[in-house]
Amino acid sequence: MNWKTIGLSIVMLGGSASIQAQEADSIVGKYLPPEKDSVIEIFKCGSKYCGRTFCIKENYYRESEAKNGKPGTPYLDHNNEDPKLRSRPNLGMEFLSGFDYEGEGLYKNGKVYNPRDGKTYCAKMTLESPNTLALKGHLCAISFIGKTNNWNRLAGVNLDDPIWDCMNKTKK
């Protein structure tokens, strides 16, 4: 083997790693879950992928929810099993963590925290198309017991509308 062949092999390996990194980063962006009551931001956190609540539609407790929080105030993590975390806001909460890119649009070994029930589940995400993300949360010991939600990449939603409370929005 000569030096040209070695150099070409190194360049090709570096190029394929770069392509895989770009492919892995294609999940990064903002998504609407099926309920369309929030916007979720998927981002890179170190070498892994995470997600947080970027916006919440009508982010306040109603009178009928007074047992969970003061009416008119923003939603809190009131179902958390840890009493110290029950006062943290849902807006901006990182609830997806630790996802590794496995290739071909699959992200595994992650965790998803569900503020609706206060529990954390094992999870995987699959980028099924450029605009569709499938998130499956499941019992860690029994992966076939779980639920899959399809999220759509954010499009056609006016986040400047006052009904949306977003992380980067200044209050008026």
Contacts in CASP RR format, 6 or more apart in sequence:
PFRMAT RR
TARGET T0000
AUTHOR 0000-0000-0000
METHOD contacts of the structure
MODEL  1
MNWKTIGLSIVMLGGSASIQAQEADSIVGKYLPPEKDSVIEIFKCGSKYC
GRTFCIKENYYRESEAKNGKPGTPYLDHNNEDPKLRSRPNLGMEFLSGFD
YEGEGLYKNGKVYNPRDGKTYCAKMTLESPNTLALKGHLCAISFIGKTNN
WNRLAGVNLDDPIWDCMNKTKK
20 101 0 8 1.000
20 103 0 8 1.000
23 101 0 8 1.000
23 103 0 8 1.000
23 105 0 8 1.000
24 49 0 8 1.000
24 101 0 8 1.000
24 103 0 8 1.000
25 44 0 8 1.000
26 105 0 8 1.000
26 127 0 8 1.000
26 130 0 8 1.000
27 42 0 8 1.000
27 49 0 8 1.000
27 101 0 8 1.000
27 105 0 8 1.000
27 107 0 8 1.000
27 125 0 8 1.000
27 127 0 8 1.000
27 133 0 8 1.000
28 42 0 8 1.000
28 43 0 8 1.000
28 44 0 8 1.000
28 49 0 8 1.000
29 41 0 8 1.000
29 42 0 8 1.000
29 43 0 8 1.000
29 153 0 8 1.000
29 154 0 8 1.000
30 39 0 8 1.000
30 40 0 8 1.000
30 41 0 8 1.000
30 42 0 8 1.000
30 54 0 8 1.000
30 153 0 8 1.000
30 154 0 8 1.000
31 39 0 8 1.000
31 40 0 8 1.000
31 41 0 8 1.000
31 42 0 8 1.000
31 133 0 8 1.000
31 151 0 8 1.000
31 152 0 8 1.000
31 153 0 8 1.000
31 154 0 8 1.000
32 38 0 8 1.000
32 39 0 8 1.000
32 40 0 8 1.000
32 151 0 8 1.000
32 152 0 8 1.000
32 153 0 8 1.000
32 154 0 8 1.000
32 157 0 8 1.000
33 40 0 8 1.000
33 149 0 8 1.000
33 151 0 8 1.000
34 149 0 8 1.000
34 150 0 8 1.000
34 151 0 8 1.000
36 57 0 8 1.000
37 56 0 8 1.000
37 57 0 8 1.000
37 58 0 8 1.000
38 53 0 8 1.000
38 54 0 8 1.000
38 55 0 8 1.000
38 56 0 8 1.000
38 57 0 8 1.000
39 53 0 8 1.000
39 54 0 8 1.000
39 55 0 8 1.000
39 56 0 8 1.000
39 154 0 8 1.000
39 157 0 8 1.000
39 159 0 8 1.000
39 164 0 8 1.000
39 166 0 8 1.000
40 51 0 8 1.000
40 52 0 8 1.000
40 53 0 8 1.000
40 54 0 8 1.000
40 96 0 8 1.000
40 151 0 8 1.000
41 51 0 8 1.000
41 52 0 8 1.000
41 53 0 8 1.000
41 54 0 8 1.000
42 49 0 8 1.000
42 50 0 8 1.000
42 51 0 8 1.000
42 96 0 8 1.000
42 125 0 8 1.000
42 133 0 8 1.000
43 49 0 8 1.000
43 50 0 8 1.000
43 51 0 8 1.000
43 52 0 8 1.000
44 50 0 8 1.000
45 97 0 8 1.000
45 98 0 8 1.000
47 100 0 8 1.000
48 97 0 8 1.000
48 98 0 8 1.000
48 99 0 8 1.000
48 100 0 8 1.000
48 110 0 8 1.000
49 96 0 8 1.000
49 98 0 8 1.000
49 99 0 8 1.000
49 100 0 8 1.000
49 101 0 8 1.000
49 107 0 8 1.000
49 125 0 8 1.000
50 94 0 8 1.000
50 96 0 8 1.000
50 97 0 8 1.000
50 98 0 8 1.000
50 99 0 8 1.000
51 94 0 8 1.000
51 95 0 8 1.000
51 96 0 8 1.000
51 97 0 8 1.000
52 92 0 8 1.000
52 93 0 8 1.000
52 94 0 8 1.000
52 95 0 8 1.000
52 96 0 8 1.000
52 167 0 8 1.000
53 90 0 8 1.000
53 91 0 8 1.000
53 92 0 8 1.000
53 93 0 8 1.000
53 95 0 8 1.000
54 92 0 8 1.000
54 166 0 8 1.000
54 167 0 8 1.000
55 91 0 8 1.000
55 159 0 8 1.000
55 164 0 8 1.000
55 165 0 8 1.000
55 166 0 8 1.000
55 167 0 8 1.000
55 169 0 8 1.000
56 74 0 8 1.000
56 75 0 8 1.000
56 90 0 8 1.000
56 91 0 8 1.000
56 164 0 8 1.000
56 165 0 8 1.000
57 163 0 8 1.000
57 164 0 8 1.000
57 165 0 8 1.000
58 163 0 8 1.000
58 165 0 8 1.000
59 74 0 8 1.000
59 75 0 8 1.000
59 90 0 8 1.000
59 91 0 8 1.000
59 165 0 8 1.000
60 71 0 8 1.000
60 72 0 8 1.000
60 73 0 8 1.000
60 74 0 8 1.000
60 75 0 8 1.000
61 68 0 8 1.000
61 69 0 8 1.000
61 70 0 8 1.000
61 71 0 8 1.000
61 72 0 8 1.000
61 73 0 8 1.000
61 75 0 8 1.000
62 71 0 8 1.000
62 72 0 8 1.000
63 71 0 8 1.000
65 71 0 8 1.000
68 76 0 8 1.000
68 78 0 8 1.000
69 76 0 8 1.000
69 78 0 8 1.000
74 89 0 8 1.000
74 90 0 8 1.000
74 91 0 8 1.000
74 165 0 8 1.000
75 89 0 8 1.000
75 90 0 8 1.000
75 91 0 8 1.000
76 86 0 8 1.000
76 87 0 8 1.000
76 88 0 8 1.000
76 89 0 8 1.000
76 90 0 8 1.000
77 85 0 8 1.000
77 86 0 8 1.000
77 87 0 8 1.000
77 88 0 8 1.000
77 89 0 8 1.000
77 90 0 8 1.000
77 93 0 8 1.000
77 115 0 8 1.000
77 118 0 8 1.000
78 86 0 8 1.000
79 86 0 8 1.000
79 115 0 8 1.000
79 116 0 8 1.000
79 117 0 8 1.000
79 118 0 8 1.000
80 86 0 8 1.000
80 88 0 8 1.000
80 115 0 8 1.000
80 118 0 8 1.000
81 118 0 8 1.000
81 119 0 8 1.000
90 115 0 8 1.000
91 165 0 8 1.000
91 166 0 8 1.000
91 167 0 8 1.000
92 167 0 8 1.000
93 113 0 8 1.000
93 115 0 8 1.000
95 112 0 8 1.000
95 113 0 8 1.000
95 114 0 8 1.000
95 115 0 8 1.000
96 110 0 8 1.000
96 111 0 8 1.000
96 112 0 8 1.000
96 113 0 8 1.000
96 123 0 8 1.000
96 125 0 8 1.000
96 135 0 8 1.000
97 110 0 8 1.000
97 111 0 8 1.000
98 109 0 8 1.000
98 110 0 8 1.000
98 111 0 8 1.000
99 107 0 8 1.000
99 108 0 8 1.000
99 109 0 8 1.000
99 110 0 8 1.000
99 123 0 8 1.000
99 124 0 8 1.000
99 125 0 8 1.000
100 107 0 8 1.000
100 108 0 8 1.000
100 109 0 8 1.000
100 110 0 8 1.000
101 107 0 8 1.000
102 108 0 8 1.000
105 126 0 8 1.000
105 127 0 8 1.000
106 124 0 8 1.000
106 125 0 8 1.000
106 126 0 8 1.000
107 124 0 8 1.000
107 125 0 8 1.000
107 126 0 8 1.000
107 127 0 8 1.000
108 124 0 8 1.000
109 124 0 8 1.000
110 122 0 8 1.000
110 123 0 8 1.000
110 124 0 8 1.000
111 120 0 8 1.000
111 121 0 8 1.000
111 122 0 8 1.000
111 123 0 8 1.000
112 120 0 8 1.000
112 121 0 8 1.000
112 122 0 8 1.000
112 123 0 8 1.000
112 135 0 8 1.000
112 137 0 8 1.000
113 119 0 8 1.000
113 120 0 8 1.000
113 121 0 8 1.000
114 120 0 8 1.000
114 121 0 8 1.000
121 137 0 8 1.000
121 138 0 8 1.000
121 139 0 8 1.000
121 140 0 8 1.000
121 146 0 8 1.000
122 137 0 8 1.000
122 138 0 8 1.000
122 139 0 8 1.000
122 140 0 8 1.000
122 143 0 8 1.000
123 135 0 8 1.000
123 136 0 8 1.000
123 137 0 8 1.000
123 138 0 8 1.000
124 135 0 8 1.000
124 136 0 8 1.000
124 137 0 8 1.000
125 133 0 8 1.000
125 134 0 8 1.000
125 135 0 8 1.000
125 136 0 8 1.000
126 133 0 8 1.000
126 134 0 8 1.000
126 136 0 8 1.000
127 133 0 8 1.000
128 134 0 8 1.000
128 150 0 8 1.000
130 153 0 8 1.000
131 152 0 8 1.000
131 153 0 8 1.000
131 155 0 8 1.000
132 150 0 8 1.000
132 151 0 8 1.000
132 152 0 8 1.000
132 153 0 8 1.000
133 150 0 8 1.000
133 151 0 8 1.000
133 152 0 8 1.000
133 153 0 8 1.000
134 148 0 8 1.000
134 149 0 8 1.000
134 150 0 8 1.000
134 151 0 8 1.000
135 148 0 8 1.000
135 149 0 8 1.000
135 150 0 8 1.000
135 151 0 8 1.000
136 146 0 8 1.000
136 147 0 8 1.000
136 148 0 8 1.000
137 146 0 8 1.000
137 147 0 8 1.000
137 148 0 8 1.000
138 144 0 8 1.000
138 145 0 8 1.000
138 146 0 8 1.000
138 147 0 8 1.000
139 145 0 8 1.000
139 146 0 8 1.000
157 164 0 8 1.000
158 164 0 8 1.000
159 166 0 8 1.000
159 169 0 8 1.000
160 169 0 8 1.000
END
